[in-house]
């Protein structure tokens, strides 16, 4: 069986995930299915007014968003595929329905030799190192760090004083029969600058493989 990008990252540790999480994170380019999730974020957006103007610009690139609301409906779609450089990858698109506007948050996570790199935004001009670990109770925990920007031929590593780290945890809620997720993007000086947390249901939908053209990014980035 073809391993998913998360199976590659976790190795033997993958087997410690909750069974429902193992199924969720096993999606690979040989699955002949994409994942479709629907749910509600009990809270979503930026609790830091100071950074909202910057996130409003980022929203045009389908990366971050400046709104901050409760009870926000969303969908997530996941496709496993190879990127144009032959790297095993998983592309995700989240459609988030705020009260006054709908936002898209898209990224591609690629297995780049011996580690995961997460490329964000419509043009994939931002990337972070993605570290995965399994908690003692079988949850998936991911940490995004070491942010870099790609501008033409330039590869710019953001210093820690400017950058932020994202912490995500996902688990299966057996009592409610659905997945739960919580994410915090923390800036060293400003504290939480982006959060989203809530629940969703998830199913696999059969299809003929590959990444649909309308979901592919406007450009791909080979650099890490």
C-alpha positions in Angstrom: 0.0 0.0 0.0 1.2 3.5 -0.8 2.0 5.4 2.4 0.4 8.8 3.0 2.6 11.8 3.7 1.6 11.5 7.3 2.5 7.8 7.5 5.9 8.8 6.0 6.4 11.5 8.7 5.3 9.4 11.7 6.6 6.0 10.8 5.8 3.4 13.4 4.2 6.1 15.6 1.3 6.3 13.1 -0.1 3.1 14.6 -0.6 4.9 18.0 -3.2 7.2 16.5 -6.9 6.6 17.2 -8.2 4.2 14.5 -10.5 6.9 13.0 -7.5 9.2 12.7 -5.4 6.5 11.1 -8.1 6.2 8.4 -8.3 10.0 8.0 -4.6 10.5 7.7 -4.0 7.4 5.4 -5.3 9.2 2.3 -2.7 8.6 -0.5 -2.5 9.0 -4.2 -3.6 5.4 -4.7 -6.8 5.7 -2.7 -8.9 6.7 -5.7 -10.9 8.9 -3.3 -10.9 12.4 -1.9 -11.9 13.4 1.6 -15.0 15.6 2.2 -15.6 17.1 5.6 -18.4 19.4 6.8 -18.7 21.0 10.2 -18.8 24.1 12.4 -16.0 26.1 13.9 -17.2 27.3 17.3 -14.6 30.0 17.0 -12.6 31.1 13.9 -10.5 34.1 12.9 -8.1 36.6 14.3 -8.5 37.7 17.9 -5.7 40.3 17.4 -7.1 43.6 15.8 -3.5 44.8 15.1 -2.9 42.1 12.5 -6.3 42.0 10.8 -5.3 44.5 8.1 -2.4 42.2 7.2 -4.7 39.1 7.2 -7.1 41.0 5.0 -4.4 41.2 2.4 -3.5 37.6 3.0 -7.1 36.6 2.4 -6.7 37.6 -1.2 -4.1 34.8 -1.5 -6.4 32.3 0.2 -4.1 31.9 3.2 -5.4 33.7 6.3 -8.5 35.7 7.1 -9.2 38.8 9.3 -12.7 38.0 10.5 -13.4 36.7 14.1 -16.7 35.0 14.8 -18.4 32.1 16.5 -20.4 29.3 15.0 -18.9 29.4 11.5 -19.8 26.7 9.0 -17.1 25.2 6.9 -16.2 22.4 4.5 -12.8 20.8 3.9 -11.7 18.8 0.9 -8.5 16.7 0.8 -6.8 15.3 -2.3 -3.7 13.1 -2.2 -1.5 13.3 -5.3 2.0 13.8 -6.6 3.1 17.4 -7.2 4.8 18.4 -10.5 8.2 17.6 -8.9 7.2 14.0 -8.0 6.8 14.6 -4.3 3.9 12.8 -2.5 1.5 15.6 -1.5 -1.8 16.3 0.0 -3.8 19.4 -1.0 -6.5 20.8 1.2 -9.1 23.4 0.5 -11.3 24.8 3.3 -14.3 27.0 2.4 -15.3 29.0 5.5 -18.6 30.8 5.6 -18.5 33.9 7.8 -21.6 36.0 8.3 -20.6 38.6 5.7 -18.1 36.9 3.5 -16.8 33.4 2.5 -13.1 32.7 2.7 -10.9 30.1 1.2 -7.9 28.7 3.0 -5.8 26.4 0.9 -2.4 24.6 1.2 -0.4 21.7 0.0 1.7 19.5 2.3 4.5 17.7 0.5 7.0 15.0 1.6 10.3 16.6 0.6 12.8 13.9 1.0 12.8 13.3 4.8 10.4 15.9 6.1 7.0 17.7 5.6 6.8 21.1 4.0 3.5 23.0 4.0 2.9 25.5 1.2 0.2 28.0 1.8 -1.9 30.3 -0.3 -3.1 30.4 -3.9 0.5 31.0 -5.3 2.2 28.8 -2.6 4.6 31.7 -1.8 4.7 30.9 1.9 6.0 27.6 3.4 6.6 26.2 6.8 8.2 23.1 8.3 5.5 20.8 9.6 6.3 18.4 12.5 3.8 15.7 13.4 3.5 13.8 16.7 1.0 11.5 18.5 -0.2 12.4 21.9 -0.6 10.0 24.8 -4.3 9.6 24.0 -3.8 9.0 20.3 -4.5 12.5 19.0 -2.6 14.0 16.0 -0.6 17.1 16.9 1.1 19.2 14.2 3.4 22.2 14.7 4.2 24.6 11.8 7.4 26.6 12.2 10.4 28.1 10.3 8.3 30.3 8.0 9.9 31.3 4.7 8.6 33.4 1.8 9.4 33.0 -1.9 9.6 36.1 -4.0 11.0 35.6 -7.4 14.4 34.0 -6.9 14.5 35.1 -3.3 13.9 32.6 -0.5 13.4 34.7 2.7 13.5 33.0 6.1 11.4 35.0 8.6 13.2 35.6 11.9 11.5 34.2 15.0 10.7 37.8 16.2 8.6 38.3 13.1 7.3 34.9 12.4 4.7 32.8 14.3 4.1 29.1 15.0 0.9 27.2 14.4 -0.2 24.4 16.7 -3.0 22.0 15.5 -4.6 19.1 17.3 -7.1 16.8 15.8 -9.0 13.8 17.4 -12.0 11.5 17.2 -14.8 12.3 19.6 -16.5 8.9 20.1 -19.3 10.3 22.2 -20.4 12.7 19.4 -19.2 10.4 16.5 -17.3 13.1 14.8 -13.9 14.7 14.5 -12.7 17.7 16.5 -9.9 20.1 15.7 -8.3 23.1 17.3 -5.6 25.4 15.9 -3.7 28.3 17.4 -1.3 30.5 15.5 0.9 32.2 18.1 3.2 35.1 17.7 6.0 35.5 20.2 5.1 39.2 21.0 1.4 39.4 20.1 0.1 36.1 21.4 -2.7 34.3 19.5 -3.2 35.9 16.0 -5.3 33.2 14.4 -7.5 30.5 15.9 -10.1 28.0 14.7 -11.6 25.2 16.7 -14.7 23.0 16.2 -16.0 19.7 14.9 -16.7 18.1 11.5 -17.9 14.9 9.9 -15.9 13.3 7.2 -16.4 10.8 4.3 -14.3 9.5 1.4 -15.7 10.1 -2.1 -14.6 7.9 -5.0 -13.1 9.6 -8.0 -10.6 8.8 -10.7 -7.5 10.1 -9.0 -5.2 13.1 -9.6 -5.7 16.7 -8.5 -8.7 18.5 -10.1 -7.6 21.5 -12.2 -9.9 23.9 -10.3 -8.2 23.0 -7.0 -4.6 23.1 -8.2 -2.7 26.3 -7.0 -1.9 29.1 -9.4 1.7 28.1 -9.2 3.8 25.4 -7.6 7.0 25.9 -5.6 9.9 23.4 -5.8 12.0 25.0 -3.1 11.8 24.1 0.6 
